[in-house]
């Protein structure tokens, strides 16, 4: 009996272990938090099966380049290297091998099919790069209705070569072809095959290198310009004509990861933006770095295919650089990430194409000559359900589903935002604010806060007005009472001066006078005896505090800083350190140029000049907590303080060094140059010191191990 119990327990343990092992995927599943850092997330898709061409009746595939599905579940594989299209059923049983089309009773051989598209009426579009042809035929009869070849047009130029790699057609029958080596966009054709022009061309990303090269080309001769590398836009890698009439296009790696997946409208303009009009980074926010000899090379994402669901609510794209499939909704929100490079099931060697059917995701791997079928998990099915319910206007129902998603994944920022949107539609604004903040949905937080703020003003405006009027009346009555008691004008200043004297603090600060009468105030600093230093110290300390307060206290809508990552040493270097370097640089320039300002005058002038910016920094930071995205008043206040401080610094430099306006500006420019030299020398000294420490430590380790 005991042996039987042991056998049963062991069997249950093995079954449990096998089930756990089966649930483990060979790729990481993650999403991103509000700081664009990857966080763990439940698996969205698991590899149900992997079908290799050699396992099917068709035999091994060779350089297969494309994959599409039909409405009834059939699967078409473009077996490019074998010059054929293979038609399978949903279980990959071979139904038909297409090696030729029929054109007017004659055979048209299928040569290197590299791209396919199937319209709703059963019309098959095939791009054949090797044959330089694009064919339109009926899928069932294989009768050709149109062939696009020998393309010649004035817009194309005499050196244009037609190499159709990918193809698609919109609802109106317009044909779009991606021709390899064409950097001007997709080629657009009428339903009759007439060339209509370029469509949706990419723009050249303006970088420092591009500007530098443009400048050099402007001063070179024609022969020198001809020998230089041309600056060309990035070309597309694939396209997908979606049921909603838009053309989705994927782009190979670019310097910036934004807009690598585009949704082109009939005018060829990109309309794929996230909520709030933000550009979409479809792939990873954290790019991996690969160490190559002595340099760190960033491997840029390279999207090779894109596809949408029938309702166009969800978009899938393949990043060949990392072997990952990204799924986002139509608003750019990340739904799921799955797949990786590798040799295990669910990983790829060279992913090339993606197709959808019945919730499944099919990925063609050219390197392995296989198709991996991914099945959605319960988690991603819940996310889909929540998105669809909200878009259908079922806000309360979508909130319930989003809350279930949060129970499974507390890192799901989209779920927090989804609950917030549902609460917003239910007019529960205060609760919506909390969820929008957790979901990092600033635009919608701003919309909800606008209403909350308006309600607060409406509810409290009468009391605020009464309080203000009451305060004014009390102030007037207090003034009348003090005058009756013999209080005269100027007595408050005298009392304050006596208080400073009692505290052993000099009254010769000149500070308030400098703010509004800078010429007279700085003249008193320069020519009328010693000036107290303690106000300068107070201003400097307040400036440091204001810098820290700006980092941590700026309103949520305008604060991109992560409070958890606060670095006080860095903030001190950006505030106190900059002031110290400025003082040292200006004093050095005063000595070199025989400036008349003393070091104490320079310190007082610089610190007094900081006062308006410090005050406005406090005010603007505090005010930002009550503003919405459309209101930039807090920034205007800070800019006003900066301009005021700059004006005081220029006037102070003119006065204490006895310079004209032009010479004062030149003196300040020399000061900035001196600051750059001081920073450079400091960094150089630090680097040499670190190298010396490394050398000493290495020497110590060698001696210890050899003794």
Secondary structure by P-SEA (a helix, b strand, c coil): caaaaaaaaaaaaaaaaaaaaaacccccccccccccbbbbbcccccccccccccccccccccccccccccccbbbbbccccccbbbbbcccccccccccbbbcccbbbbbcccccccccccbbbbbbbccccbbbbbbcccccccccccccccccccccbbbbbcccccccccbbbbbbccccccbbbbccccccccccccccccccaaaaaaaaaaaaccaaaaaaccccccccccccccccccbbbbbbccccccccccccccccccccccccccccccccccbbbbbbcccbbbbbcbbbccccccccccbbbbbccccbbbbbbcccccccccccccccccccccccccccccccbbbbbbccccbbbbbbbcaaaaaaaaaaaaaaacaaaaaaaaaaaaaaaccccaaaaaaaaaaaaaacaaaaaaaaaaaacaaaaaaaaaaaaaaaaaaacaaaaaaaaaaaaaaaaaaaaaaaaaccccaaaaaaaaaaaaaaccccccccccccccaaaaaaaacccccccaaaaaaaaaaaaaaaaaaaccccccccccccccccaaaaaaacaaaaaaaaaaaaaaaaaacccccaaaaaaaaaaaaaaaaaaaaaaaaaccccccccaaaaaaaaaaaaaaaaaaaaaaaacccccaaaaaaaaaaaaaaaaaaaaaaaaaaaaaaaaaaaaaaaaaaaaaac
